[in-house]
């Protein structure tokens, strides 16, 4: 038996995510640094947001571990572990393109139990708790029921690994031909929440880090969406993987297209 009430924890995490959202919206001066190259950037607001989130989450579970995007906080334990993206969609954020979010997941024994994703621009807070119906701003959400022919599909370009460019865009063409249309938003966490809430029907990306998908995965699965790690991988949160999520109606048909690239 856990000593924590997950619904109460989720409410506290939601509070933390919303406060972090206020932090990133109230930037005075934005400083941008390239981590590896021009596609992989970090801002001073990423660091400020993550510092606040870590401090607040540690108060909730003092002996917990942190697996976060910035500043080398990457310890994945068998006990309570926070998986944090202080700003998912940093490039969007740097360009003042208002499509970014705060993403916080809580794992226990390396299984996702709570996920919170907050978009401060739209004041949308998505919450997923294992075994409970996912919500947005307190209202239950569900995946759509469109078939593949009528599906809108989000995809990511895995910009940090441009060796995947050919397969990524070849696949986007195949999906586009079979479905209603495709989109690219620049925030994996929000893409997963949009699958969860039925705003889009499917989402895939060839390579993501755990903090990109951890919270969104919990939200999507507990909203009735289906999801897999691509190329016969598993969701072990310790490495980069490809992911595919969709509503149950179009899941198998689009899966055949997406997984076909590995054959």
C-alpha positions in Angstrom: 0.0 0.0 0.0 1.3 3.4 -0.9 1.2 6.1 1.7 0.2 8.7 -0.9 -3.2 9.7 -2.2 -2.6 10.0 -5.9 -5.6 12.3 -6.5 -4.4 14.7 -3.8 -0.9 14.5 -5.3 -2.3 15.2 -8.8 -3.9 18.4 -7.5 -0.6 19.5 -6.0 1.2 18.8 -9.2 -1.4 20.7 -11.1 -0.7 23.7 -8.8 3.0 23.4 -9.4 2.6 23.2 -13.2 0.4 26.2 -13.3 2.8 28.2 -11.2 5.6 27.1 -13.5 3.5 28.3 -16.4 3.3 31.8 -14.8 7.1 31.8 -14.5 7.6 31.2 -18.2 5.0 33.7 -19.3 6.5 36.4 -17.1 9.9 36.5 -18.7 11.9 39.7 -18.5 14.8 38.9 -20.7 15.1 35.7 -22.7 18.6 34.1 -22.9 19.1 31.3 -25.4 21.9 28.9 -25.5 22.7 26.1 -27.9 23.3 22.8 -26.1 24.6 20.7 -29.0 23.7 22.6 -32.2 21.2 25.2 -33.5 18.3 22.7 -33.2 18.8 21.8 -29.5 18.5 24.9 -27.4 17.8 25.8 -23.8 16.7 29.1 -22.3 17.2 30.7 -18.9 13.4 30.2 -18.4 13.8 26.5 -18.9 16.3 26.5 -16.0 14.1 28.8 -13.9 11.0 26.7 -14.4 12.8 23.4 -13.7 14.4 24.7 -10.5 10.9 25.7 -9.2 9.3 22.4 -10.2 12.1 20.3 -8.6 11.9 22.3 -5.3 8.2 22.0 -5.1 8.0 18.3 -6.1 10.7 17.5 -3.5 8.5 19.0 -0.8 5.7 16.6 -1.9 7.9 13.5 -1.8 11.1 14.3 0.0 13.0 11.1 -0.9 12.0 11.0 -4.5 14.4 11.0 -7.6 14.4 13.3 -10.6 14.7 12.6 -14.3 14.6 16.0 -15.8 15.7 17.6 -19.1 18.1 20.3 -17.8 21.1 20.5 -15.5 21.9 16.8 -15.4 19.1 15.7 -13.1 18.7 12.3 -14.5 18.3 9.6 -11.9 15.7 7.0 -12.6 15.0 4.9 -9.5 12.6 2.1 -8.6 10.9 4.3 -6.1 9.1 7.6 -6.8 10.7 9.4 -9.7 9.7 12.7 -11.3 10.1 13.0 -15.0 10.1 16.7 -15.9 10.2 18.9 -19.0 10.2 22.5 -17.7 9.3 23.8 -21.2 8.2 21.3 -23.8 8.4 23.1 -27.1 11.4 25.3 -26.2 12.0 26.3 -29.8 8.3 27.4 -30.1 8.9 29.3 -26.8 12.0 31.0 -28.0 10.2 32.2 -31.2 7.2 33.4 -29.1 5.1 30.9 -31.0 2.5 30.2 -28.3 2.5 26.4 -28.3 4.6 25.2 -25.3 3.8 23.5 -22.0 5.0 22.3 -18.6 5.2 18.5 -18.4 5.4 16.7 -15.1 5.1 12.9 -14.6 5.4 10.8 -11.5 6.6 7.2 -11.8 6.6 4.5 -9.1 8.7 1.4 -9.8 9.2 2.8 -13.2 5.5 2.8 -14.0 3.6 6.1 -14.8 1.0 6.9 -12.1 0.4 10.6 -12.5 0.9 12.9 -15.5 0.2 16.7 -15.7 0.7 18.8 -18.8 -0.1 22.5 -18.6 -0.4 24.9 -21.6 -0.2 28.4 -20.0 -1.2 30.1 -23.3 -4.6 28.5 -23.4 -4.8 27.8 -19.6 -5.4 24.1 -20.4 -4.3 21.7 -17.7 -4.4 18.0 -18.7 -4.3 15.5 -15.8 -3.9 11.7 -16.0 -4.0 9.4 -12.9 -3.5 5.6 -13.3 -6.9 4.0 -13.2 -8.9 7.2 -13.5 -10.4 9.0 -16.5 -8.1 11.8 -17.7 -9.3 15.3 -17.5 -8.7 18.8 -18.9 -9.5 21.6 -16.5 -11.4 19.2 -14.4 -13.6 17.8 -17.2 -13.2 14.2 -18.4 -11.6 13.8 -21.8 -11.7 10.9 -24.2 -9.9 9.8 -27.4 -11.8 10.2 -30.7 -13.5 7.5 -32.7 -12.5 8.5 -36.3 -11.2 5.8 -38.6 -7.9 6.2 -40.5 -9.5 7.7 -43.6 -10.9 10.5 -41.5 -8.0 10.9 -39.1 -5.9 14.0 -38.4 -2.4 12.8 -37.5 0.2 14.7 -35.7 3.8 13.8 -36.2 7.2 14.9 -34.9 10.4 15.4 -36.9 12.9 14.3 -34.2 14.9 17.5 -34.9 17.8 16.5 -32.7 18.6 13.5 -34.9 18.4 14.6 -38.5 19.7 11.2 -39.7 16.0 10.3 -39.3 14.9 13.0 -41.7 14.3 10.7 -44.8 12.3 8.1 -42.9 10.4 10.7 -41.0 9.2 12.6 -44.1 8.7 9.5 -46.3 6.5 8.2 -43.5 4.6 11.5 -43.3 3.8 11.3 -47.0 2.4 7.7 -46.6 0.3 8.7 -43.6 -0.9 11.8 -45.4 -2.1 9.7 -48.4 -4.0 7.3 -46.2 -5.5 9.8 -43.7 -7.4 13.1 -43.8 -4.4 15.3 -43.1 -1.2 15.6 -41.1 0.2 18.3 -38.7 3.4 19.2 -36.9 3.1 21.3 -33.7 6.5 21.3 -32.0 5.4 19.9 -28.6 5.2 16.2 -28.1 3.5 16.5 -24.7 0.7 18.6 -26.2 0.4 16.3 -29.2 -0.2 13.4 -26.8 -2.8 15.4 -24.8 -4.6 16.3 -28.1 -4.8 12.6 -28.9 -6.2 12.1 -25.4 -8.8 14.8 -25.8 -9.9 13.8 -29.3 -8.6 17.0 -30.9 -6.5 14.8 -33.2 -6.7 11.1 -33.9 -3.1 9.9 -33.8 0.5 11.0 -33.2 3.9 9.4 -33.9 7.6 10.4 -33.7 10.7 8.4 -34.5 12.7 9.5 -31.5 11.7 11.2 -28.2 13.3 11.6 -24.8 11.4 10.3 -21.7 10.5 13.8 -20.5 8.9 14.4 -23.9 6.3 11.7 -23.5 6.1 10.5 -19.9 3.3 12.7 -18.7 1.4 12.7 -22.0 1.5 8.9 -22.1 -0.3 8.6 -18.8 -2.9 11.2 -19.9 -3.5 9.5 -23.3 -3.8 5.9 -22.0 -6.2 6.9 -19.3 -8.3 8.8 -21.8 -8.8 5.6 -23.9 -6.1 6.1 -26.4 -3.7 3.2 -27.3 0.1 3.6 -27.5 3.2 1.6 -28.2 6.9 2.2 -28.4 8.2 1.8 -32.0 10.6 -0.7 -33.3 9.7 -3.3 -30.7 11.0 -1.1 -27.9 9.4 -0.7 -24.5 8.5 2.3 -22.4 11.4 1.9 -19.9 12.0 5.7 -19.6 15.8 5.2 -19.6 16.5 6.1 -23.2 15.2 7.7 -26.3 12.5 5.8 -28.2 10.0 6.2 -31.0 6.3 6.4 -30.0 2.9 6.0 -31.6 -0.5 6.7 -30.1 -4.0 6.8 -31.6 -7.6 6.3 -30.8 -8.7 2.7 -30.7 -10.6 2.9 -34.1 -7.7 3.9 -36.3 -4.9 2.5 -34.2 -4.2 -0.7 -36.0 -4.5 0.7 -39.6 -2.2 3.6 -39.0 0.1 1.3 -36.9 0.7 -0.9 -40.0 1.9 2.2 -41.9 4.1 3.5 -39.1 5.7 0.2 -38.2 6.1 -0.7 -41.8 9.2 1.5 -41.9 11.1 -1.0 -39.8 10.4 -4.0 -42.0 
